[in-house]
Amino acid sequence: QVQLVESGGGLVQPGGSLRLSCTASGITFSIYAMGWYRQAPGKQRELVATITTGSSTSYADSVTGRFTISRDNAKKAVYLQMNSLKPEDTAVYYCNARRVSSAYWGQGTQVTVSS
């Protein structure tokens, strides 16, 4: 059974930082590209950042320079370091594992940026 479990969300003030974690089980983690997506109330889910099996990264324009995605294959984990958070970053953040023929999602973790 494949499981992706996110953690690290919470309430933070504008300008603050959070580090999200996603731990995988039931898959050969190292052969999956990993990504973070987010969905704000009333909006579609959007891509935030991705990291390939070779650790190449890409980011949405809205988070470039503020967020950093990384992975630890030994721990079967992917991380999202979020700095300089803004109220518009408020959303449920989802972890995604993807190959050509399969994709898996976590249950999401809430991030709220508010003073």
C-alpha positions in Angstrom: 0.0 0.0 0.0 1.4 3.3 -1.1 1.3 6.2 1.5 2.6 9.7 1.3 2.3 11.5 4.6 2.9 15.3 4.8 3.7 17.2 8.0 5.0 20.6 9.1 2.1 22.8 8.2 0.7 25.3 10.6 0.0 29.0 11.2 2.8 31.5 10.6 3.1 35.2 10.3 3.9 37.0 7.0 7.6 36.9 6.5 8.0 33.7 8.5 9.2 30.3 7.5 8.0 26.7 7.5 9.5 23.4 6.4 7.1 20.8 5.0 8.1 17.1 5.0 6.6 14.2 3.1 7.5 10.6 3.9 6.8 7.8 1.4 6.1 4.2 2.0 5.2 1.3 -0.4 7.1 2.7 -3.4 10.7 2.6 -4.6 11.1 6.2 -3.7 14.3 6.9 -5.7 12.7 6.2 -9.0 9.9 8.7 -8.6 9.9 12.3 -9.4 8.4 14.2 -6.4 6.5 17.4 -6.3 4.6 19.8 -4.0 1.2 21.2 -5.0 -1.1 23.5 -3.2 -4.8 24.3 -3.3 -6.3 27.5 -1.9 -10.0 27.8 -1.1 -12.0 28.3 -4.2 -9.0 27.7 -6.5 -7.6 24.9 -8.5 -4.7 22.9 -7.3 -1.4 24.3 -8.6 2.1 23.1 -9.0 4.5 24.6 -6.5 7.8 22.8 -7.0 9.2 19.6 -8.5 12.4 17.5 -8.1 13.4 14.8 -10.5 15.1 11.5 -9.7 18.4 13.3 -10.5 17.5 16.1 -8.1 16.9 18.7 -10.8 14.4 21.3 -9.5 11.7 23.6 -10.9 9.4 26.1 -9.3 6.3 28.1 -9.9 7.1 31.8 -10.6 5.2 32.8 -7.5 7.6 30.9 -5.2 10.9 31.2 -7.0 13.6 32.5 -4.7 11.5 31.9 -1.6 10.9 28.1 -1.6 13.3 25.2 -1.9 12.5 21.6 -2.6 14.9 18.8 -1.7 14.8 15.1 -1.3 16.5 12.4 0.8 16.2 9.0 -0.9 17.6 7.2 2.1 14.8 8.5 4.2 12.2 8.3 1.4 11.4 11.9 2.1 10.9 15.1 0.2 11.0 18.6 1.8 9.7 22.1 1.0 11.5 24.9 2.8 9.3 27.9 2.6 10.7 31.3 3.5 9.4 34.9 3.3 5.9 33.5 3.4 3.0 35.7 2.2 -0.7 35.6 2.9 -1.3 34.4 -0.6 0.7 31.2 0.2 -2.1 30.1 2.4 -3.4 26.7 1.1 -3.4 23.0 1.6 -0.1 21.6 0.4 0.0 18.2 -1.2 2.9 15.9 -1.8 3.0 14.0 -5.1 5.0 11.1 -6.4 5.0 10.5 -10.1 6.3 8.2 -12.7 5.3 7.7 -16.4 2.5 5.2 -15.5 1.6 6.1 -11.9 1.0 8.9 -9.5 0.3 9.1 -5.9 -0.9 11.9 -3.5 -0.7 12.6 0.1 -3.6 13.8 2.2 -2.3 17.4 2.5 -1.2 19.7 5.2 -2.6 23.1 5.9 -0.4 26.2 5.7 -1.9 29.5 6.9 0.0 32.7 6.6 -1.7 35.4 8.7 -0.9 38.1 11.3 
